[in-house]
Amino acid sequence: MTQLKDLTPKFRHVRLLLAREKGHPDGDREEGYDILVPLETEGHLDPAEWKKHQDVCRVRHFRHGADDRIGRLRRKPGGQWYFDYAEGDRDDEVGFRLGEERFVTGEYVSVSSGGAMHTYQVARVEKP
């Protein structure tokens, strides 16, 4: 099992915050994700590095007034990335084209949760 101290220099802690949407005209700084992922130079997810270190590619979904949900970043055989919280797929949150998105401060990514698509802004990207 990989330890945080053994991670390659490609790993980053990424904070995503809910962007402006219906019901949240200013977004919401108290709802989002913290993810630990390997990134390529341009900020894209690094599938080869992820494959070697899947056990440490974590996600924490936080929302004011709710318990944090802790899971893992996973990848389906076709290449689609998703957040996996428990056995089965009922609670999975699927990233919309996460493999093509850039995890760079200010960029946006979308995640499908509870049957609805939500957009998040990359608030920060830093070394763990």
C-alpha positions as CSV (number, residue, x, y, z in Angstrom):
1,M,0.0,0.0,0.0
2,T,1.3,3.4,-1.0
3,Q,1.9,6.0,1.8
4,L,1.5,9.7,1.3
5,K,5.2,10.2,1.8
6,D,5.9,7.8,-1.1
7,L,3.8,9.6,-3.7
8,T,5.3,10.8,-6.9
9,P,5.8,14.5,-7.6
10,K,2.7,14.4,-9.9
11,F,0.3,14.1,-7.0
12,R,-1.8,17.1,-6.1
13,H,-4.5,18.0,-3.6
14,V,-7.3,19.6,-5.6
15,R,-10.2,21.6,-4.0
16,L,-13.4,21.9,-6.0
17,L,-16.1,24.3,-4.9
18,L,-19.7,24.5,-6.1
19,A,-20.0,27.0,-8.9
20,R,-22.9,29.3,-9.6
21,E,-26.1,27.4,-10.4
22,K,-29.9,27.6,-9.7
23,G,-30.4,27.9,-6.0
24,H,-26.8,29.0,-5.5
25,P,-26.4,32.3,-7.5
26,D,-23.0,32.9,-5.9
27,G,-21.9,29.3,-5.8
28,D,-21.2,27.7,-2.4
29,R,-17.9,27.6,-0.7
30,E,-19.2,25.1,1.8
31,E,-19.9,22.4,-0.8
32,G,-17.4,20.7,-2.9
33,Y,-14.7,18.1,-3.1
34,D,-11.2,17.5,-1.9
35,I,-9.4,15.1,-4.2
36,L,-5.9,13.6,-4.1
37,V,-4.9,12.8,-7.7
38,P,-1.9,12.6,-10.0
39,L,-1.8,15.3,-12.7
40,E,0.1,15.6,-15.9
41,T,2.0,18.8,-16.7
42,E,-1.0,20.6,-18.2
43,G,-3.3,19.6,-15.3
44,H,-5.0,16.6,-16.8
45,L,-5.5,13.4,-14.8
46,D,-2.6,11.0,-15.3
47,P,-4.1,7.5,-15.9
48,A,-0.8,5.7,-15.8
49,E,0.1,7.2,-12.4
50,W,-3.4,6.6,-11.1
51,K,-3.2,3.0,-12.1
52,K,0.0,2.5,-10.1
53,H,-1.4,4.3,-7.0
54,Q,-5.2,3.8,-7.0
55,D,-5.2,3.1,-3.3
56,V,-4.3,6.7,-2.5
57,C,-6.5,8.5,-5.0
58,R,-9.1,9.7,-2.6
59,V,-12.1,12.0,-2.7
60,R,-13.9,13.8,0.1
61,H,-17.3,15.3,-0.7
62,F,-18.2,18.0,1.8
63,R,-21.4,20.0,2.3
64,H,-22.6,22.2,5.1
65,G,-24.9,20.4,7.4
66,A,-24.1,16.9,6.1
67,D,-21.6,14.3,6.9
68,D,-18.5,14.1,4.7
69,R,-18.5,11.3,2.2
70,I,-15.1,9.6,1.7
71,G,-14.4,7.5,-1.4
72,R,-11.9,6.8,-4.1
73,L,-11.3,8.0,-7.6
74,R,-12.1,5.1,-10.0
75,R,-12.0,4.6,-13.8
76,K,-14.4,2.5,-15.8
77,P,-13.1,0.2,-18.6
78,G,-14.2,2.8,-21.2
79,G,-12.1,5.5,-19.5
80,Q,-14.9,7.3,-17.6
81,W,-13.8,8.6,-14.2
82,Y,-16.1,8.5,-11.2
83,F,-16.1,8.9,-7.4
84,D,-16.8,5.6,-5.6
85,Y,-18.0,5.8,-2.0
86,A,-19.3,2.2,-1.3
87,E,-19.9,-1.2,-2.9
88,G,-22.2,-1.1,-5.9
89,D,-22.9,1.9,-8.1
90,R,-25.9,3.4,-6.4
91,D,-23.8,6.1,-4.8
92,D,-21.3,6.7,-7.5
93,E,-20.8,10.2,-8.8
94,V,-19.7,10.4,-12.4
95,G,-17.4,13.1,-13.7
96,F,-18.4,14.6,-17.0
97,R,-15.3,14.2,-19.3
98,L,-12.9,14.4,-16.3
99,G,-10.2,12.8,-18.4
100,E,-10.3,15.8,-20.7
101,E,-10.7,18.5,-18.1
102,R,-7.7,20.5,-16.7
103,F,-7.4,20.7,-12.9
104,V,-6.0,24.2,-12.9
105,T,-7.1,27.0,-10.5
106,G,-10.1,28.8,-12.0
107,E,-11.2,26.0,-14.4
108,Y,-14.5,24.2,-14.2
109,V,-15.4,20.5,-13.9
110,S,-18.8,18.9,-13.8
111,V,-20.0,16.0,-11.7
112,S,-23.2,14.1,-11.8
113,S,-24.6,13.5,-8.3
114,G,-28.1,12.2,-7.4
115,G,-29.2,12.4,-11.0
116,A,-28.3,16.0,-11.5
117,M,-25.2,17.6,-13.1
118,H,-23.4,20.2,-10.9
119,T,-20.5,22.4,-11.9
120,Y,-17.5,23.0,-9.6
121,Q,-14.7,25.5,-9.9
122,V,-11.1,24.4,-9.2
123,A,-10.3,26.6,-6.2
124,R,-6.8,25.4,-5.6
125,V,-4.2,22.9,-6.6
126,E,-1.3,22.2,-4.3
127,K,1.2,19.6,-3.3
128,P,0.0,17.3,-0.6
